């Protein structure tokens, strides 16, 4: 399903067919498992982020990851969670 189709369905510009609903329902559990992170993964990612920030500083680390320094500071302070997107940005750069 394309993002255009999803947008049309969400806005009400198109009605979903039965096959589309069935495929979406079948895909949701797999998508949830794919994006869910364990506590251990979050702890490991936060440790890696802290280590990089200790070496280079918060702003250079945020710049290298392509994220806002304020967001990174909030993650380090525990005000924002370590999510899958941040981890995915950390892995190639690490």
KEPALO-979013 format. One line per field, with one value per residue (C-alpha): residue number from 1; residue in three letters; x, z, y. Coordinates in nm, 2 decimals, always signed. Example, Ala and Ser with C-alpha at 12.3 -4.5 7.8 and 13.67 -1.06 7.14 Angstrom:
num <- [1, 2]
residu <- [Ala, Ser]
c1 <- [+1.23, +1.37]
c3 <- [+0.78, +0.71]
c2 <- [-0.45, -0.11]
//
This chain:
num <- [1, 2, 3, 4, 5, 6, 7, 8, 9, 10, 11, 12, 13, 14, 15, 16, 17, 18, 19, 20, 21, 22, 23, 24, 25, 26, 27, 28, 29, 30, 31, 32, 33, 34, 35, 36, 37, 38, 39, 40, 41, 42, 43, 44, 45, 46, 47, 48, 49, 50, 51, 52, 53, 54, 55, 56, 57, 58, 59, 60, 61, 62, 63, 64, 65, 66, 67, 68, 69, 70, 71, 72, 73, 74, 75, 76, 77, 78, 79, 80, 81, 82, 83, 84, 85, 86, 87, 88, 89, 90, 91, 92, 93, 94]
residu <- [Unk, Unk, Unk, Unk, Unk, Unk, Unk, Unk, Unk, Unk, Unk, Unk, Unk, Unk, Unk, Unk, Unk, Unk, Unk, Unk, Unk, Unk, Unk, Unk, Unk, Unk, Unk, Unk, Unk, Unk, Unk, Unk, Unk, Unk, Unk, Unk, Unk, Unk, Unk, Unk, Unk, Unk, Unk, Unk, Unk, Unk, Unk, Unk, Unk, Unk, Unk, Unk, Unk, Unk, Unk, Unk, Unk, Unk, Unk, Unk, Unk, Unk, Unk, Unk, Unk, Unk, Unk, Unk, Unk, Unk, Unk, Unk, Unk, Unk, Unk, Unk, Unk, Unk, Unk, Unk, Unk, Unk, Unk, Unk, Unk, Unk, Unk, Unk, Unk, Unk, Unk, Unk, Unk, Unk]
c1 <- [+0.00, +0.14, +0.16, -0.08, -0.34, -0.30, -0.35, -0.66, -0.80, -0.73, -0.88, -1.19, -1.13, -1.13, -1.30, -1.10, -1.17, -1.21, -0.87, -0.70, -0.86, -0.75, -0.39, -0.37, -0.50, -0.26, +0.04, -0.02, +0.11, +0.42, +0.48, +0.44, +0.69, +0.94, +0.93, +0.90, +1.23, +1.31, +1.42, +1.77, +1.80, +1.70, +1.95, +2.23, +2.14, +2.13, +2.47, +2.61, +2.47, +2.61, +2.95, +2.95, +2.83, +3.11, +3.37, +3.24, +2.98, +2.60, +2.59, +2.84, +2.68, +2.34, +2.48, +2.64, +2.31, +2.10, +1.88, +1.81, +2.05, +1.75, +1.59, +1.92, +1.95, +1.60, +1.68, +1.99, +1.79, +1.51, +1.24, +1.22, +1.24, +1.51, +1.31, +1.37, +1.44, +1.71, +1.87, +1.86, +2.04, +2.29, +2.38, +2.52, +2.70, +2.85]
c3 <- [+0.00, -0.10, +0.13, -0.11, -0.07, +0.31, +0.30, +0.09, +0.32, +0.63, +0.48, +0.36, +0.00, -0.07, +0.09, +0.17, +0.00, +0.21, +0.09, +0.20, +0.55, +0.58, +0.47, +0.71, +1.00, +0.92, +0.90, +1.22, +1.46, +1.25, +1.24, +1.61, +1.68, +1.43, +1.59, +1.96, +2.15, +2.46, +2.78, +2.73, +2.38, +2.51, +2.79, +2.55, +2.31, +2.58, +2.70, +2.35, +2.31, +2.65, +2.55, +2.22, +2.40, +2.66, +2.38, +2.14, +2.33, +2.29, +2.00, +1.77, +1.85, +1.76, +1.44, +1.35, +1.41, +1.23, +1.52, +1.72, +2.01, +2.24, +2.16, +2.24, +2.57, +2.66, +2.58, +2.80, +3.08, +3.06, +2.94, +2.61, +2.53, +2.33, +2.03, +1.73, +1.50, +1.72, +1.75, +1.37, +1.33, +1.59, +1.44, +1.10, +1.25, +1.53]
c2 <- [+0.00, +0.34, +0.64, +0.81, +0.54, +0.56, +0.94, +0.90, +0.64, +0.85, +1.16, +0.98, +1.05, +0.67, +0.38, +0.07, -0.26, -0.58, -0.71, -0.38, -0.41, -0.78, -0.71, -0.42, -0.62, -0.91, -0.67, -0.48, -0.75, -0.79, -0.42, -0.39, -0.66, -0.51, -0.16, -0.26, -0.24, -0.43, -0.25, -0.39, -0.25, +0.09, +0.08, -0.03, +0.25, +0.51, +0.39, +0.42, +0.77, +0.88, +0.75, +0.94, +1.26, +1.22, +1.20, +1.46, +1.66, +1.68, +1.93, +1.75, +1.41, +1.55, +1.70, +1.36, +1.18, +1.44, +1.53, +1.84, +1.90, +1.99, +1.65, +1.47, +1.66, +1.56, +1.19, +1.21, +1.37, +1.11, +1.35, +1.17, +0.80, +0.63, +0.52, +0.30, +0.59, +0.73, +0.38, +0.34, +0.67, +0.56, +0.23, +0.34, +0.64, +0.43]
//
